[in-house]
Each structure stands twice: as structure tokens, then as C-alpha cells.
């Protein structure tokens, strides 16, 4: 079963868009609509479970379904992180440390169970569950790291996004010019794209007085949703075209 998209430039563009949307949408529900972090987390975890069941039941890669799960992990990760760091008063540094430990534990259990962390080898149901659990906590961790960079480090939203963007550029260079494990680089990049999305989302939503662009959570969420939907439609058309070409190629090769 090929249920995971290939890791291409399109994948990373959609990942950053989805995680940025997760930041703005999570803030829209918890802050703008004043639902609160705890209730918002419960609602979004429920949404995550629903779309995850659909993803687990699928027999192939369906772009709309896959990216709905990614978006669910991102929005739930936003409110879960904020609940830990703000409502429980753990702070961004402590919250990040706890989430790093949880993520490493999940990856460690995955390795012990499947002997691989490669996303190209996610074939069994158990591996798929480890995959989505790791993604959920990596996106939650990314929110905490992004908030730490934006609020506690003194870098601000723009400085935080610039720092994470620079680290992502280093990962890209390492991919092309070193022999460092591609699996390791993937997970490093996957974690880093979340705080990049978090800081970029804050840059879009916060007021100019807070060094943001002032689009607000509603406006930013609508813009990002439109971009993500357009990319999902493009990916769906591309997948169907590839499937049509493959099926016709196979039919033409039969005597």
C-alpha cells in the first residue's frame, strides 16, 4: 500500500502551508473565538482521530485525506502546546523539553518495533500508527519551539522565522552534499518546518504593534486554506494523471 506521498519539493511546500494554517486556525479557535486551549485541544484531537481512521482505512494515497490528517495534527498540536505552556504554566522551554522526550520515545519505540524510521517503508498498520503519532508530537513540539523563539528568545516573529529558515537551508545542503542519513535529515526537517510555520503564522496574524503583519487569525487562515486547497487539487490531478498513464501503459503492453 502506497499511502504516503513522495518527499518532493511539493511535499515540503504543502507541509509548511499546512503547519502555518494549523497555527492560525488553532489560535482562531482557542483565542479569537475564546474556546480556550483545553476545550480546543479536545475538539481538534477528536477531529484528528476521525480523519486518522479514514486514513488508516484507505488503500492508497489520497491527497485530500492525507493532508487533512497533517492539518489536524498541526491544529491539535498548536492548542496542545499552548495548553501545556500557558494554561499549565510550564513555559515554552520546559514544554519543549517534555515534547522532545516524548517524540524521541515514540521514534525509539518505532525503531525497536519496525527496525526502520524511513517514511518510504511505512507499509504495516503498526508502522502507520507510529508514523502519525510521531507527526502529532513533532508538530506539537514545533509549536512550542516556535513560541519560544518568537517570545522568549528575543528574536521576535521575523527573527525566529529567519533562524528556522536558515536551519532548513542547512538541512537541504546536508541532503545534497553530505552522506548524513536521509531518514535523520527528514525528521529534522519535519520538526523544523513546524516552528517555521508557527513563527510565520504569528508574523501574519499579530498586529504591527507586535511586529506582525496584522492579517489576523481569520484572514490569515482563509488565505492559507485557499493555498492549501489549491495545492491539494493540483496533487490530486497529478496523482490521477499518473495513475491513468500507468494503467494505459500496462494495457498497451499486454498481447
C-alpha positions as CSV (number, residue, x, y, z in Angstrom):
1,X,0.0,0.0,0.0
2,X,1.4,3.3,-1.1
3,X,-0.4,5.7,1.3
4,X,2.4,8.2,2.0
5,X,3.3,10.9,-0.7
6,X,6.8,11.0,-2.1
7,X,9.0,13.5,-0.4
8,X,9.5,16.2,-3.0
9,X,9.5,20.0,-3.1
10,X,5.7,19.9,-3.4
11,X,5.5,17.9,-0.2
12,X,7.6,20.4,1.8
13,X,5.6,23.4,0.4
14,X,2.4,21.7,1.4
15,X,3.8,20.8,4.8
16,X,4.8,24.4,5.6
17,X,1.4,25.7,4.3
18,X,-0.5,23.1,6.4
19,X,1.5,23.8,9.6
20,X,1.2,27.5,9.2
21,X,-2.5,27.1,8.7
22,X,-2.6,24.9,11.8
23,X,-1.0,27.7,13.8
24,X,-3.5,30.3,12.7
25,X,-6.6,28.0,12.8
26,X,-5.7,26.8,16.3
27,X,-5.3,30.3,17.5
28,X,-8.6,31.2,15.8
29,X,-10.5,28.6,17.8
30,X,-8.7,28.9,21.1
31,X,-8.1,32.7,21.2
32,X,-10.2,34.6,18.7
33,X,-13.3,32.5,19.3
34,X,-12.4,32.2,23.0
35,X,-13.0,28.5,23.2
36,X,-9.9,28.0,25.3
37,X,-6.9,25.7,24.9
38,X,-8.3,22.7,26.8
39,X,-11.6,22.5,25.0
40,X,-10.0,23.4,21.7
41,X,-7.5,20.6,22.1
42,X,-10.3,18.1,22.8
43,X,-12.2,19.2,19.7
44,X,-9.2,19.1,17.5
45,X,-7.9,15.7,18.8
46,X,-11.4,14.4,18.1
47,X,-11.1,15.7,14.5
48,X,-7.6,14.2,14.3
49,X,-9.0,10.8,15.3
50,X,-11.8,10.9,12.8
51,X,-9.6,11.7,9.8
52,X,-6.9,9.3,11.0
53,X,-9.5,6.5,11.0
54,X,-10.2,7.4,7.4
55,X,-6.5,7.5,6.5
56,X,-5.9,4.1,8.1
57,X,-8.9,2.6,6.2
58,X,-7.7,4.0,2.8
59,X,-5.9,1.6,0.4
60,X,-3.8,4.2,-1.4
61,X,-2.5,7.8,-1.1
62,X,-5.5,10.2,-1.2
63,X,-4.1,13.8,-1.1
64,X,-7.2,15.4,0.5
65,X,-7.3,12.8,3.2
66,X,-3.6,12.7,3.9
67,X,-3.3,16.5,4.2
68,X,-6.4,16.6,6.3
69,X,-4.6,14.4,8.9
70,X,-1.5,16.6,8.7
71,X,-3.6,19.7,9.2
72,X,-5.4,18.0,12.1
73,X,-2.0,17.2,13.8
74,X,-0.9,20.8,13.3
75,X,-4.0,22.4,14.7
76,X,-4.2,20.0,17.6
77,X,-0.5,20.4,18.2
78,X,-1.0,24.2,18.4
79,X,-3.6,24.1,21.1
80,X,-2.0,21.2,23.0
81,X,1.3,23.0,23.1
82,X,-0.4,26.3,24.3
83,X,-2.3,24.4,26.9
84,X,0.9,22.9,28.3
85,X,3.0,26.1,28.1
86,X,0.4,28.7,29.1
87,X,-2.6,27.1,30.9
88,X,-0.5,24.7,32.9
89,X,2.3,27.3,33.2
90,X,5.1,25.0,32.2
91,X,6.7,27.6,29.9
92,X,8.0,27.2,26.4
93,X,11.4,25.8,27.4
94,X,10.0,23.2,29.7
95,X,7.2,22.3,27.4
96,X,9.7,21.9,24.5
97,X,11.9,19.6,26.6
98,X,9.0,17.4,27.6
99,X,7.8,17.1,24.0
100,X,11.3,16.4,22.7
101,X,11.5,13.5,25.2
102,X,8.1,12.2,24.1
103,X,9.0,12.4,20.4
104,X,12.3,10.6,21.0
105,X,10.4,7.9,22.9
106,X,8.0,7.4,20.0
107,X,10.8,7.3,17.5
108,X,12.7,4.9,19.7
109,X,9.7,2.5,20.1
110,X,9.1,2.7,16.3
111,X,12.7,1.7,15.7
112,X,12.6,-1.2,18.1
113,X,9.4,-2.4,16.6
114,X,10.0,-1.9,12.9
115,X,13.8,-1.6,12.7
116,X,13.4,1.5,10.5
117,X,12.2,5.1,10.7
118,X,12.0,5.5,6.9
119,X,8.8,7.0,5.7
120,X,9.2,5.1,2.4
121,X,8.8,1.9,4.3
122,X,5.6,2.6,6.1
123,X,3.7,-0.5,4.9
124,X,2.2,-2.1,8.0
125,X,-0.7,-0.8,10.2
126,X,1.7,-0.6,13.2
127,X,4.3,1.4,11.3
128,X,1.5,3.8,10.1
129,X,0.3,4.3,13.7
130,X,3.9,5.1,14.8
131,X,4.2,7.5,11.8
132,X,1.1,9.5,12.7
133,X,2.0,9.6,16.4
134,X,5.4,10.9,15.6
135,X,3.9,13.5,13.4
136,X,1.4,14.6,16.0
137,X,4.1,15.2,18.7
138,X,6.6,16.7,16.2
139,X,4.0,19.3,15.3
140,X,3.2,19.9,18.9
141,X,6.9,20.3,19.7
142,X,7.3,22.6,16.7
143,X,4.7,25.0,18.2
144,X,6.5,25.1,21.5
145,X,9.8,25.8,19.8
146,X,8.3,28.5,17.6
147,X,6.7,30.2,20.5
148,X,10.0,30.0,22.4
149,X,11.9,31.6,19.6
150,X,9.2,34.3,19.0
151,X,8.5,35.3,22.6
152,X,11.3,34.2,25.0
153,X,14.5,34.3,22.8
154,X,14.2,37.9,21.9
155,X,14.3,37.1,18.1
156,X,10.7,38.0,17.5
157,X,8.4,36.5,14.8
158,X,10.5,37.6,11.9
159,X,13.8,36.7,13.5
160,X,12.5,33.3,14.6
161,X,11.3,32.5,11.1
162,X,14.6,33.6,9.6
163,X,16.6,31.4,12.0
164,X,14.4,28.3,11.3
165,X,14.6,29.1,7.6
166,X,18.4,29.2,7.8
167,X,18.5,25.9,9.6
168,X,16.2,24.3,7.0
169,X,18.6,25.6,4.3
170,X,21.5,23.8,6.2
171,X,19.4,20.6,6.1
172,X,18.9,21.0,2.4
173,X,22.6,21.5,1.8
174,X,23.4,18.5,4.0
175,X,21.0,16.4,1.9
176,X,22.7,17.2,-1.3
177,X,26.3,17.5,-0.3
178,X,26.8,15.0,2.6
179,X,26.2,11.4,3.4
180,X,24.2,12.0,6.5
181,X,21.3,9.6,6.9
182,X,18.4,10.7,4.8
183,X,16.0,9.4,7.4
184,X,17.6,11.6,10.1
185,X,17.5,14.6,7.8
186,X,13.9,14.0,7.0
187,X,12.8,14.0,10.6
188,X,15.0,17.1,11.5
189,X,13.4,18.9,8.6
190,X,9.9,17.7,9.5
191,X,10.3,19.1,13.1
192,X,11.8,22.4,11.9
193,X,9.1,23.1,9.4
194,X,6.6,23.3,12.2
195,X,8.3,26.1,14.2
196,X,8.9,27.8,10.9
197,X,5.1,27.6,10.2
198,X,4.4,28.7,13.8
199,X,6.6,31.8,13.6
200,X,5.4,32.7,10.1
201,X,1.8,32.2,11.2
202,X,2.4,34.6,14.2
203,X,4.1,37.1,11.8
204,X,0.9,37.0,9.6
205,X,-1.6,37.3,12.5
206,X,-0.1,39.6,15.0
207,X,-0.6,43.4,14.9
208,X,2.0,45.8,13.6
209,X,2.5,47.0,17.2
210,X,3.7,43.4,18.0
211,X,5.9,43.4,14.9
212,X,3.4,41.3,12.8
213,X,1.6,42.0,9.5
214,X,-1.8,42.4,11.1
215,X,-3.9,40.0,8.9
216,X,-5.5,38.4,12.0
217,X,-6.2,34.8,12.6
218,X,-9.4,34.8,10.4
219,X,-7.8,36.5,7.4
220,X,-4.5,34.5,7.6
221,X,-6.4,31.2,7.9
222,X,-8.6,31.9,4.9
223,X,-5.5,32.8,2.8
224,X,-3.6,29.7,3.8
225,X,-6.6,27.5,3.4
226,X,-7.1,28.7,-0.1
227,X,-3.4,28.0,-0.9
228,X,-3.5,24.5,0.6
229,X,-6.8,23.6,-1.1
230,X,-5.3,24.7,-4.5
231,X,-2.2,22.5,-3.8
232,X,-4.2,19.5,-2.8
233,X,-6.3,19.8,-6.0
234,X,-3.1,20.1,-8.0
235,X,-1.6,17.0,-6.3
236,X,-4.9,15.1,-6.8
237,X,-4.9,15.8,-10.5
238,X,-1.3,14.8,-10.8
239,X,-1.9,11.5,-9.0
240,X,-4.9,10.7,-11.2
241,X,-2.9,11.6,-14.4
242,X,0.0,9.4,-13.2
243,X,-2.5,6.5,-12.5
244,X,-4.2,6.9,-15.9
245,X,-0.8,6.8,-17.7
246,X,0.3,3.8,-15.7
247,X,-3.0,1.9,-16.3
248,X,-2.9,2.7,-20.1
249,X,0.8,1.8,-20.3
250,X,0.0,-1.6,-18.7
251,X,-2.9,-2.2,-21.0
252,X,-0.8,-1.4,-24.1
253,X,1.9,-3.8,-23.1
254,X,-0.5,-6.8,-22.9
255,X,-0.7,-9.0,-26.1
